[in-house]
Amino acid sequence: MKKLIIITMLGVLATSLLTAEGGVEFSGDIETLWGIGAPWTDSDKNAGRFTLGTTNFTGKLDAYYGNSSAYAEATFSYDATGALNGTEGSGNLGKGFDLSLGELWADYTESFWGVRIGRQKAAWGKADGIDITNVLCPSDMSSLAAMTGDDSKLAVDAVRLSLSGNQFTADAYWIPFFTPAALPLDQGNSLRKFIVPASVDFPIPAMNTSLSLPVTIGTLEKPGFGVWNSEFGLRVSGYLSAFDLSLYGFYGWDDTPFLDYSISYGAPAVPGNPATAMPNGLFVSGKYERMAMVGVDAALPIGETVIRLEGAFFPQRHFQKKAEKIMEEKITEATKAAANGTSPAEIKTSEKRNQLSALAGIDWMPSGWTLTAQYYCDVVFGELNTLDRKDAYQHGATLSVSKSLVNETLELSFSGLLGFNDFDSMLSPSVEYSLSDQINVGLKAFIFIPGPDRDGKYGAYKDLSSICLNAKFSF
């Protein structure tokens, strides 16, 4: 059904535009990315084994007529590693195959105003690779290829009203339909264990033992289809002689769910006595919560250098509670309800806290070199004892360096990220060569390094460190 809808929408759009007076441009690319587990990763599961094996065909249709324009983008892809692991593709395309609609919108623009309707993307903020105010579009975390790609954001279905003047622009968004982040929840997905483990150990002190309980993922409850569940965004940008300044506002939904945990039990060992039943599994479900954000960014050019600043405040944002805390509260509430002969009360899976995020960066571009350095930080106010978060203040730094050589046909680059809380890091050196205007080939690596005491956010992926070969044909 999804395949039929996408093809029909693209067909109708193409037919209507091709018959109109104006211009129509079709472009796209075919890209292949193969990755092999680095030699120092887990020798039993990853080293020397393929971690990436994706081939994508992306088609783009760009049409314009007078003050009107339209754009369509769709990708047909095949994930060889996903097919081998049994990962289901979209619709009925088969294992490893996927068909996705990137963008599909129509736009009308006058001299000082414009409106865009349809599935569209927008990047907020001036940070490079770090999300501070960039909350309008959800993230694609469904695969290693998506997470490490240049464009890891999904489009949203929205109406955008734009106003523009000589020194300012303003964009207001109404997003009637919620789009969640894409999560790696398919069986066989190598990233699934970072969301939920395959099993958990459940201690039974009375028997001086523990049971390994299988984990089952249930429903992730999305906001209902109602105008009252809409999302709203606003960006106002000013372009002054000395610097650029943008203000942001967003009211919508957190694009990742807050998980709930429930233990299932087998039949009682002693008939009629539920207390003798043994746990036989852990059931995981979830739901999405409201979120608000106000933010600001600025860019100050000084010769060959640009200084960037960005900050965002999230009032009373929801944060995930620890799984142990949720289950402990459920057991306590169930015991209390049984004693009183009442139904147990609902246990909350998240708690609200104020959050502040900020970033300072510098771009330097001397004679063929491009250097970007950033420091970012994030602080959550209040107690963290019950939350699934180790540090109230989290911070780190990024560095990106690139140089073009051989008449700009060869590009050498390096990017890295270091988390200061755990001193874990992600490093990505690469080399790319243009065989022609249409064909590029490259060699790159994604190296995840754990901290000395804790793996950390990036070190947790240490066994997914990969050396990759990619090729791209553009037309």
Order of alpha helices (4+ residues) and beta strands (2+ residues): alpha-beta-beta-beta-alpha-beta-beta-alpha-beta-beta-beta-beta-beta-beta-beta-beta-beta-beta-alpha-beta-beta-beta-beta-beta-beta-alpha-beta
